[in-house]
Every structure is written in C-alpha cells, then in structure tokens.
C-alpha cells in the first residue's frame, strides 16, 4: 500500500510530503494545489515510456 507521497518541483509545489492512509481527503481554497496533488499521484501510476519501446 502506498503510504507516503513526496512531490518535488511539480506545478505549484517546490516540495511537499503527504502521508497517505486508508482514506485521504484534500480540502482547501481554490488554487491551493488540490488538483495538482491528484495529478502528481496519477502521473506516478502511469508507466513511463522508454525510448526503446516500439509503438
């Protein structure tokens, strides 16, 4: 299980360390980085494309 998310130099974040539990809720005002945090997590899940892969 993923228990921690460390994001560096992504969108509005210089560096942020988020502890993850069974349930995580992002609450904050508009433009505070809630969506950016979820996008960072989504990027982690996607496999990176290697240059030697064939399409």
CHARMM internal coordinates of N, CA and C (Angstrom, degrees):
IC EDIT
DIST 1 N 1 CA 1.4550
DIST 1 CA 1 C 1.5252
ANGL 1 N 1 CA 1 C 109.03
DIST 1 C 2 N 1.2948
ANGL 1 CA 1 C 2 N 115.29
DIHE 1 N 1 CA 1 C 2 N 138.77
DIST 2 N 2 CA 1.4580
ANGL 1 C 2 N 2 CA 121.69
DIHE 1 CA 1 C 2 N 2 CA 176.85
DIST 2 CA 2 C 1.5312
ANGL 2 N 2 CA 2 C 108.37
DIHE 1 C 2 N 2 CA 2 C -73.63
DIST 2 C 3 N 1.3177
ANGL 2 CA 2 C 3 N 117.13
DIHE 2 N 2 CA 2 C 3 N 122.68
DIST 3 N 3 CA 1.4621
ANGL 2 C 3 N 3 CA 120.74
DIHE 2 CA 2 C 3 N 3 CA -174.98
DIST 3 CA 3 C 1.5246
ANGL 3 N 3 CA 3 C 113.38
DIHE 2 C 3 N 3 CA 3 C -115.04
DIST 3 C 4 N 1.3296
ANGL 3 CA 3 C 4 N 116.85
DIHE 3 N 3 CA 3 C 4 N -11.26
DIST 4 N 4 CA 1.4613
ANGL 3 C 4 N 4 CA 120.03
DIHE 3 CA 3 C 4 N 4 CA -176.23
DIST 4 CA 4 C 1.5208
ANGL 4 N 4 CA 4 C 109.21
DIHE 3 C 4 N 4 CA 4 C -152.09
DIST 4 C 5 N 1.3224
ANGL 4 CA 4 C 5 N 116.04
DIHE 4 N 4 CA 4 C 5 N 143.73
DIST 5 N 5 CA 1.4575
ANGL 4 C 5 N 5 CA 120.70
DIHE 4 CA 4 C 5 N 5 CA 177.26
DIST 5 CA 5 C 1.5268
ANGL 5 N 5 CA 5 C 107.70
DIHE 4 C 5 N 5 CA 5 C -129.82
DIST 5 C 6 N 1.3121
ANGL 5 CA 5 C 6 N 116.40
DIHE 5 N 5 CA 5 C 6 N 118.36
DIST 6 N 6 CA 1.4578
ANGL 5 C 6 N 6 CA 122.71
DIHE 5 CA 5 C 6 N 6 CA 177.32
DIST 6 CA 6 C 1.5240
ANGL 6 N 6 CA 6 C 107.78
DIHE 5 C 6 N 6 CA 6 C -110.73
DIST 6 C 7 N 1.3274
ANGL 6 CA 6 C 7 N 115.72
DIHE 6 N 6 CA 6 C 7 N 119.59
DIST 7 N 7 CA 1.4600
ANGL 6 C 7 N 7 CA 121.21
DIHE 6 CA 6 C 7 N 7 CA -177.88
DIST 7 CA 7 C 1.5212
ANGL 7 N 7 CA 7 C 108.18
DIHE 6 C 7 N 7 CA 7 C -115.65
DIST 7 C 8 N 1.3297
ANGL 7 CA 7 C 8 N 115.56
DIHE 7 N 7 CA 7 C 8 N 130.48
DIST 8 N 8 CA 1.4660
ANGL 7 C 8 N 8 CA 120.65
DIHE 7 CA 7 C 8 N 8 CA 178.58
DIST 8 CA 8 C 1.5220
ANGL 8 N 8 CA 8 C 109.59
DIHE 7 C 8 N 8 CA 8 C -127.77
DIST 8 C 9 N 1.3224
ANGL 8 CA 8 C 9 N 114.88
DIHE 8 N 8 CA 8 C 9 N 131.84
DIST 9 N 9 CA 1.4693
ANGL 8 C 9 N 9 CA 121.95
DIHE 8 CA 8 C 9 N 9 CA 173.91
DIST 9 CA 9 C 1.5251
ANGL 9 N 9 CA 9 C 112.84
DIHE 8 C 9 N 9 CA 9 C 52.07
DIST 9 C 10 N 1.3169
ANGL 9 CA 9 C 10 N 116.07
DIHE 9 N 9 CA 9 C 10 N 51.24
DIST 10 N 10 CA 1.4605
ANGL 9 C 10 N 10 CA 121.17
DIHE 9 CA 9 C 10 N 10 CA 176.90
DIST 10 CA 10 C 1.5195
ANGL 10 N 10 CA 10 C 108.05
DIHE 9 C 10 N 10 CA 10 C -126.66
DIST 10 C 11 N 1.3148
ANGL 10 CA 10 C 11 N 115.06
DIHE 10 N 10 CA 10 C 11 N 119.97
DIST 11 N 11 CA 1.4613
ANGL 10 C 11 N 11 CA 122.43
DIHE 10 CA 10 C 11 N 11 CA -178.88
DIST 11 CA 11 C 1.5209
ANGL 11 N 11 CA 11 C 110.65
DIHE 10 C 11 N 11 CA 11 C 49.80
DIST 11 C 12 N 1.3206
ANGL 11 CA 11 C 12 N 119.43
DIHE 11 N 11 CA 11 C 12 N -118.89
DIST 12 N 12 CA 1.4630
ANGL 11 C 12 N 12 CA 121.38
DIHE 11 CA 11 C 12 N 12 CA -174.73
DIST 12 CA 12 C 1.5261
ANGL 12 N 12 CA 12 C 113.13
DIHE 11 C 12 N 12 CA 12 C -84.60
DIST 12 C 13 N 1.3337
ANGL 12 CA 12 C 13 N 117.55
DIHE 12 N 12 CA 12 C 13 N -3.85
DIST 13 N 13 CA 1.4615
ANGL 12 C 13 N 13 CA 120.52
DIHE 12 CA 12 C 13 N 13 CA -176.00
DIST 13 CA 13 C 1.5237
ANGL 13 N 13 CA 13 C 111.40
DIHE 12 C 13 N 13 CA 13 C -93.21
DIST 13 C 14 N 1.3208
ANGL 13 CA 13 C 14 N 116.21
DIHE 13 N 13 CA 13 C 14 N 126.87
DIST 14 N 14 CA 1.4579
ANGL 13 C 14 N 14 CA 120.12
DIHE 13 CA 13 C 14 N 14 CA 167.41
DIST 14 CA 14 C 1.5198
ANGL 14 N 14 CA 14 C 107.15
DIHE 13 C 14 N 14 CA 14 C -77.53
DIST 14 C 15 N 1.3091
ANGL 14 CA 14 C 15 N 115.37
DIHE 14 N 14 CA 14 C 15 N -55.84
DIST 15 N 15 CA 1.4651
ANGL 14 C 15 N 15 CA 122.28
DIHE 14 CA 14 C 15 N 15 CA 173.98
DIST 15 CA 15 C 1.5229
ANGL 15 N 15 CA 15 C 107.82
DIHE 14 C 15 N 15 CA 15 C -157.70
DIST 15 C 16 N 1.3232
ANGL 15 CA 15 C 16 N 115.40
DIHE 15 N 15 CA 15 C 16 N 131.77
DIST 16 N 16 CA 1.4575
ANGL 15 C 16 N 16 CA 121.25
DIHE 15 CA 15 C 16 N 16 CA 177.64
DIST 16 CA 16 C 1.5181
ANGL 16 N 16 CA 16 C 108.67
DIHE 15 C 16 N 16 CA 16 C -142.01
DIST 16 C 17 N 1.3036
ANGL 16 CA 16 C 17 N 116.62
DIHE 16 N 16 CA 16 C 17 N 139.02
DIST 17 N 17 CA 1.4624
ANGL 16 C 17 N 17 CA 123.69
DIHE 16 CA 16 C 17 N 17 CA -179.48
DIST 17 CA 17 C 1.5282
ANGL 17 N 17 CA 17 C 107.48
DIHE 16 C 17 N 17 CA 17 C -120.54
DIST 17 C 18 N 1.3242
ANGL 17 CA 17 C 18 N 116.76
DIHE 17 N 17 CA 17 C 18 N 116.34
DIST 18 N 18 CA 1.4624
ANGL 17 C 18 N 18 CA 121.88
DIHE 17 CA 17 C 18 N 18 CA -176.39
DIST 18 CA 18 C 1.5264
ANGL 18 N 18 CA 18 C 108.99
DIHE 17 C 18 N 18 CA 18 C -116.55
DIST 18 C 19 N 1.3221
ANGL 18 CA 18 C 19 N 116.69
DIHE 18 N 18 CA 18 C 19 N 123.79
DIST 19 N 19 CA 1.4667
ANGL 18 C 19 N 19 CA 120.91
DIHE 18 CA 18 C 19 N 19 CA 173.36
DIST 19 CA 19 C 1.5197
ANGL 19 N 19 CA 19 C 108.41
DIHE 18 C 19 N 19 CA 19 C -81.24
DIST 19 C 20 N 1.3238
ANGL 19 CA 19 C 20 N 116.37
DIHE 19 N 19 CA 19 C 20 N 132.07
DIST 20 N 20 CA 1.4514
ANGL 19 C 20 N 20 CA 121.84
DIHE 19 CA 19 C 20 N 20 CA -178.46
DIST 20 CA 20 C 1.5260
ANGL 20 N 20 CA 20 C 109.53
DIHE 19 C 20 N 20 CA 20 C -111.00
DIST 20 C 21 N 1.3088
ANGL 20 CA 20 C 21 N 116.35
DIHE 20 N 20 CA 20 C 21 N 136.65
DIST 21 N 21 CA 1.4558
ANGL 20 C 21 N 21 CA 121.81
DIHE 20 CA 20 C 21 N 21 CA 177.46
DIST 21 CA 21 C 1.5155
ANGL 21 N 21 CA 21 C 109.35
DIHE 20 C 21 N 21 CA 21 C -120.89
DIST 21 C 22 N 1.3249
ANGL 21 CA 21 C 22 N 115.67
DIHE 21 N 21 CA 21 C 22 N -158.18
DIST 22 N 22 CA 1.4636
ANGL 21 C 22 N 22 CA 119.79
DIHE 21 CA 21 C 22 N 22 CA 179.07
DIST 22 CA 22 C 1.5229
ANGL 22 N 22 CA 22 C 111.44
DIHE 21 C 22 N 22 CA 22 C -64.12
DIST 22 C 23 N 1.3156
ANGL 22 CA 22 C 23 N 116.85
DIHE 22 N 22 CA 22 C 23 N -37.27
DIST 23 N 23 CA 1.4642
ANGL 22 C 23 N 23 CA 122.50
DIHE 22 CA 22 C 23 N 23 CA 177.71
DIST 23 CA 23 C 1.5257
ANGL 23 N 23 CA 23 C 108.33
DIHE 22 C 23 N 23 CA 23 C -130.24
DIST 23 C 24 N 1.3186
ANGL 23 CA 23 C 24 N 115.76
DIHE 23 N 23 CA 23 C 24 N 134.57
DIST 24 N 24 CA 1.4628
ANGL 23 C 24 N 24 CA 121.23
DIHE 23 CA 23 C 24 N 24 CA 178.58
DIST 24 CA 24 C 1.5235
ANGL 24 N 24 CA 24 C 107.71
DIHE 23 C 24 N 24 CA 24 C -129.45
DIST 24 C 25 N 1.3108
ANGL 24 CA 24 C 25 N 116.41
DIHE 24 N 24 CA 24 C 25 N 132.21
DIST 25 N 25 CA 1.4636
ANGL 24 C 25 N 25 CA 121.91
DIHE 24 CA 24 C 25 N 25 CA 178.71
DIST 25 CA 25 C 1.5257
ANGL 25 N 25 CA 25 C 108.20
DIHE 24 C 25 N 25 CA 25 C -123.64
DIST 25 C 26 N 1.3247
ANGL 25 CA 25 C 26 N 116.37
DIHE 25 N 25 CA 25 C 26 N 127.94
DIST 26 N 26 CA 1.4555
ANGL 25 C 26 N 26 CA 121.45
DIHE 25 CA 25 C 26 N 26 CA 175.87
DIST 26 CA 26 C 1.5237
ANGL 26 N 26 CA 26 C 108.38
DIHE 25 C 26 N 26 CA 26 C -98.99
DIST 26 C 27 N 1.3113
ANGL 26 CA 26 C 27 N 116.45
DIHE 26 N 26 CA 26 C 27 N 116.20
DIST 27 N 27 CA 1.4598
ANGL 26 C 27 N 27 CA 122.11
DIHE 26 CA 26 C 27 N 27 CA 179.98
DIST 27 CA 27 C 1.5183
ANGL 27 N 27 CA 27 C 108.24
DIHE 26 C 27 N 27 CA 27 C -126.11
DIST 27 C 28 N 1.3150
ANGL 27 CA 27 C 28 N 116.76
DIHE 27 N 27 CA 27 C 28 N 134.83
DIST 28 N 28 CA 1.4542
ANGL 27 C 28 N 28 CA 120.47
DIHE 27 CA 27 C 28 N 28 CA 177.06
DIST 28 CA 28 C 1.5037
ANGL 28 N 28 CA 28 C 111.16
DIHE 27 C 28 N 28 CA 28 C 175.20
DIST 28 C 29 N 1.3149
ANGL 28 CA 28 C 29 N 116.25
DIHE 28 N 28 CA 28 C 29 N 170.15
DIST 29 N 29 CA 1.4678
ANGL 28 C 29 N 29 CA 119.96
DIHE 28 CA 28 C 29 N 29 CA 179.44
DIST 29 CA 29 C 1.5278
ANGL 29 N 29 CA 29 C 111.09
DIHE 28 C 29 N 29 CA 29 C -69.48
DIST 29 C 30 N 1.3179
ANGL 29 CA 29 C 30 N 114.96
DIHE 29 N 29 CA 29 C 30 N 168.16
DIST 30 N 30 CA 1.4628
ANGL 29 C 30 N 30 CA 120.55
DIHE 29 CA 29 C 30 N 30 CA 175.87
DIST 30 CA 30 C 1.5254
ANGL 30 N 30 CA 30 C 109.63
DIHE 29 C 30 N 30 CA 30 C -56.15
DIST 30 C 31 N 1.3333
ANGL 30 CA 30 C 31 N 115.47
DIHE 30 N 30 CA 30 C 31 N 143.63
DIST 31 N 31 CA 1.4673
ANGL 30 C 31 N 31 CA 122.77
DIHE 30 CA 30 C 31 N 31 CA 176.06
DIST 31 CA 31 C 1.5303
ANGL 31 N 31 CA 31 C 113.04
DIHE 30 C 31 N 31 CA 31 C 64.71
DIST 31 C 32 N 1.3336
ANGL 31 CA 31 C 32 N 116.45
DIHE 31 N 31 CA 31 C 32 N 32.03
DIST 32 N 32 CA 1.4670
ANGL 31 C 32 N 32 CA 119.42
DIHE 31 CA 31 C 32 N 32 CA 178.85
DIST 32 CA 32 C 1.5262
ANGL 32 N 32 CA 32 C 113.00
DIHE 31 C 32 N 32 CA 32 C -103.00
DIST 32 C 33 N 1.3515
ANGL 32 CA 32 C 33 N 117.51
DIHE 32 N 32 CA 32 C 33 N -4.65
DIST 33 N 33 CA 1.4577
ANGL 32 C 33 N 33 CA 120.61
DIHE 32 CA 32 C 33 N 33 CA 175.54
DIST 33 CA 33 C 1.5207
ANGL 33 N 33 CA 33 C 115.81
DIHE 32 C 33 N 33 CA 33 C 107.14
DIST 33 C 34 N 1.3202
ANGL 33 CA 33 C 34 N 118.31
DIHE 33 N 33 CA 33 C 34 N 10.09
DIST 34 N 34 CA 1.4690
ANGL 33 C 34 N 34 CA 120.63
DIHE 33 CA 33 C 34 N 34 CA -179.97
DIST 34 CA 34 C 1.5258
ANGL 34 N 34 CA 34 C 111.26
DIHE 33 C 34 N 34 CA 34 C -60.90
DIST 34 C 35 N 1.3199
ANGL 34 CA 34 C 35 N 116.48
DIHE 34 N 34 CA 34 C 35 N -50.04
DIST 35 N 35 CA 1.4608
ANGL 34 C 35 N 35 CA 120.56
DIHE 34 CA 34 C 35 N 35 CA -179.55
DIST 35 CA 35 C 1.5215
ANGL 35 N 35 CA 35 C 111.10
DIHE 34 C 35 N 35 CA 35 C -67.02
DIST 35 C 36 N 1.3167
ANGL 35 CA 35 C 36 N 117.84
DIHE 35 N 35 CA 35 C 36 N -38.28
DIST 36 N 36 CA 1.4703
ANGL 35 C 36 N 36 CA 121.21
DIHE 35 CA 35 C 36 N 36 CA 178.61
DIST 36 CA 36 C 1.5286
ANGL 36 N 36 CA 36 C 110.67
DIHE 35 C 36 N 36 CA 36 C -61.44
DIST 36 C 37 N 1.3300
ANGL 36 CA 36 C 37 N 117.30
DIHE 36 N 36 CA 36 C 37 N -38.74
DIST 37 N 37 CA 1.4664
ANGL 36 C 37 N 37 CA 120.38
DIHE 36 CA 36 C 37 N 37 CA 177.99
DIST 37 CA 37 C 1.5232
ANGL 37 N 37 CA 37 C 110.66
DIHE 36 C 37 N 37 CA 37 C -63.99
DIST 37 C 38 N 1.3204
ANGL 37 CA 37 C 38 N 117.17
DIHE 37 N 37 CA 37 C 38 N -41.78
DIST 38 N 38 CA 1.4652
ANGL 37 C 38 N 38 CA 120.53
DIHE 37 CA 37 C 38 N 38 CA 177.95
DIST 38 CA 38 C 1.5287
ANGL 38 N 38 CA 38 C 111.48
DIHE 37 C 38 N 38 CA 38 C -67.80
DIST 38 C 39 N 1.3221
ANGL 38 CA 38 C 39 N 117.11
DIHE 38 N 38 CA 38 C 39 N -37.00
DIST 39 N 39 CA 1.4714
ANGL 38 C 39 N 39 CA 120.31
DIHE 38 CA 38 C 39 N 39 CA 177.11
DIST 39 CA 39 C 1.5231
ANGL 39 N 39 CA 39 C 110.94
DIHE 38 C 39 N 39 CA 39 C -65.26
DIST 39 C 40 N 1.3139
ANGL 39 CA 39 C 40 N 117.43
DIHE 39 N 39 CA 39 C 40 N -38.78
DIST 40 N 40 CA 1.4653
ANGL 39 C 40 N 40 CA 120.50
DIHE 39 CA 39 C 40 N 40 CA 177.40
DIST 40 CA 40 C 1.5146
ANGL 40 N 40 CA 40 C 110.53
DIHE 39 C 40 N 40 CA 40 C -62.68
DIST 40 C 41 N 1.3186
ANGL 40 CA 40 C 41 N 116.60
DIHE 40 N 40 CA 40 C 41 N -41.47
DIST 41 N 41 CA 1.4662
ANGL 40 C 41 N 41 CA 120.90
DIHE 40 CA 40 C 41 N 41 CA 177.87
DIST 41 CA 41 C 1.5275
ANGL 41 N 41 CA 41 C 110.67
DIHE 40 C 41 N 41 CA 41 C -65.11
DIST 41 C 42 N 1.3189
ANGL 41 CA 41 C 42 N 117.86
DIHE 41 N 41 CA 41 C 42 N -40.12
DIST 42 N 42 CA 1.4671
ANGL 41 C 42 N 42 CA 121.74
DIHE 41 CA 41 C 42 N 42 CA 178.30
DIST 42 CA 42 C 1.5260
ANGL 42 N 42 CA 42 C 111.12
DIHE 41 C 42 N 42 CA 42 C -64.67
DIST 42 C 43 N 1.3352
ANGL 42 CA 42 C 43 N 118.18
DIHE 42 N 42 CA 42 C 43 N -37.80
DIST 43 N 43 CA 1.4649
ANGL 42 C 43 N 43 CA 121.08
DIHE 42 CA 42 C 43 N 43 CA 178.22
DIST 43 CA 43 C 1.5185
ANGL 43 N 43 CA 43 C 111.19
DIHE 42 C 43 N 43 CA 43 C -65.75
DIST 43 C 44 N 1.3197
ANGL 43 CA 43 C 44 N 117.18
DIHE 43 N 43 CA 43 C 44 N -35.31
DIST 44 N 44 CA 1.4596
ANGL 43 C 44 N 44 CA 120.93
DIHE 43 CA 43 C 44 N 44 CA 178.92
DIST 44 CA 44 C 1.5226
ANGL 44 N 44 CA 44 C 110.22
DIHE 43 C 44 N 44 CA 44 C -62.85
DIST 44 C 45 N 1.3299
ANGL 44 CA 44 C 45 N 116.65
DIHE 44 N 44 CA 44 C 45 N -36.27
DIST 45 N 45 CA 1.4585
ANGL 44 C 45 N 45 CA 121.36
DIHE 44 CA 44 C 45 N 45 CA -176.38
DIST 45 CA 45 C 1.5255
ANGL 45 N 45 CA 45 C 112.28
DIHE 44 C 45 N 45 CA 45 C -72.31
DIST 45 C 46 N 1.3359
ANGL 45 CA 45 C 46 N 117.19
DIHE 45 N 45 CA 45 C 46 N -31.53
DIST 46 N 46 CA 1.4613
ANGL 45 C 46 N 46 CA 120.62
DIHE 45 CA 45 C 46 N 46 CA -177.51
DIST 46 CA 46 C 1.5275
ANGL 46 N 46 CA 46 C 110.37
DIHE 45 C 46 N 46 CA 46 C -73.66
DIST 46 C 47 N 1.3153
ANGL 46 CA 46 C 47 N 117.38
DIHE 46 N 46 CA 46 C 47 N 134.99
DIST 47 N 47 CA 1.4727
ANGL 46 C 47 N 47 CA 118.25
DIHE 46 CA 46 C 47 N 47 CA 175.56
DIST 47 CA 47 C 1.5207
ANGL 47 N 47 CA 47 C 110.12
DIHE 46 C 47 N 47 CA 47 C -69.06
DIST 47 C 48 N 1.3101
ANGL 47 CA 47 C 48 N 115.76
DIHE 47 N 47 CA 47 C 48 N 141.61
DIST 48 N 48 CA 1.4637
ANGL 47 C 48 N 48 CA 118.70
DIHE 47 CA 47 C 48 N 48 CA 178.58
DIST 48 CA 48 C 1.5236
ANGL 48 N 48 CA 48 C 108.82
DIHE 47 C 48 N 48 CA 48 C -79.26
DIST 48 C 49 N 1.2990
ANGL 48 CA 48 C 49 N 116.26
DIHE 48 N 48 CA 48 C 49 N 147.35
DIST 49 N 49 CA 1.4562
ANGL 48 C 49 N 49 CA 121.08
DIHE 48 CA 48 C 49 N 49 CA -179.69
DIST 49 CA 49 C 1.5151
ANGL 49 N 49 CA 49 C 109.47
DIHE 48 C 49 N 49 CA 49 C -86.63
DIST 49 C 50 N 1.3119
ANGL 49 CA 49 C 50 N 115.85
DIHE 49 N 49 CA 49 C 50 N 126.61
DIST 50 N 50 CA 1.4636
ANGL 49 C 50 N 50 CA 120.26
DIHE 49 CA 49 C 50 N 50 CA 177.72
DIST 50 CA 50 C 1.5177
ANGL 50 N 50 CA 50 C 108.67
DIHE 49 C 50 N 50 CA 50 C -89.69
DIST 50 C 51 N 1.3162
ANGL 50 CA 50 C 51 N 116.32
DIHE 50 N 50 CA 50 C 51 N 148.69
DIST 51 N 51 CA 1.4623
ANGL 50 C 51 N 51 CA 121.22
DIHE 50 CA 50 C 51 N 51 CA -178.32
DIST 51 CA 51 C 1.5252
ANGL 51 N 51 CA 51 C 112.50
DIHE 50 C 51 N 51 CA 51 C -63.60
DIST 51 C 52 N 1.3347
ANGL 51 CA 51 C 52 N 117.68
DIHE 51 N 51 CA 51 C 52 N -26.93
DIST 52 N 52 CA 1.4597
ANGL 51 C 52 N 52 CA 119.40
DIHE 51 CA 51 C 52 N 52 CA -176.10
DIST 52 CA 52 C 1.5321
ANGL 52 N 52 CA 52 C 112.54
DIHE 51 C 52 N 52 CA 52 C -91.50
DIST 52 C 53 N 1.3231
ANGL 52 CA 52 C 53 N 118.35
DIHE 52 N 52 CA 52 C 53 N 4.91
DIST 53 N 53 CA 1.4556
ANGL 52 C 53 N 53 CA 120.33
DIHE 52 CA 52 C 53 N 53 CA 176.94
DIST 53 CA 53 C 1.5167
ANGL 53 N 53 CA 53 C 109.55
DIHE 52 C 53 N 53 CA 53 C -78.17
DIST 53 C 54 N 1.3177
ANGL 53 CA 53 C 54 N 114.99
DIHE 53 N 53 CA 53 C 54 N 143.62
DIST 54 N 54 CA 1.4643
ANGL 53 C 54 N 54 CA 119.49
DIHE 53 CA 53 C 54 N 54 CA 176.31
DIST 54 CA 54 C 1.5183
ANGL 54 N 54 CA 54 C 107.92
DIHE 53 C 54 N 54 CA 54 C -92.50
DIST 54 C 55 N 1.3280
ANGL 54 CA 54 C 55 N 116.36
DIHE 54 N 54 CA 54 C 55 N 145.49
DIST 55 N 55 CA 1.4667
ANGL 54 C 55 N 55 CA 120.25
DIHE 54 CA 54 C 55 N 55 CA 178.75
DIST 55 CA 55 C 1.4923
ANGL 55 N 55 CA 55 C 110.90
DIHE 54 C 55 N 55 CA 55 C -101.67
END
COOR INIT
IC SEED 1 N 1 CA 1 C
IC BUILD
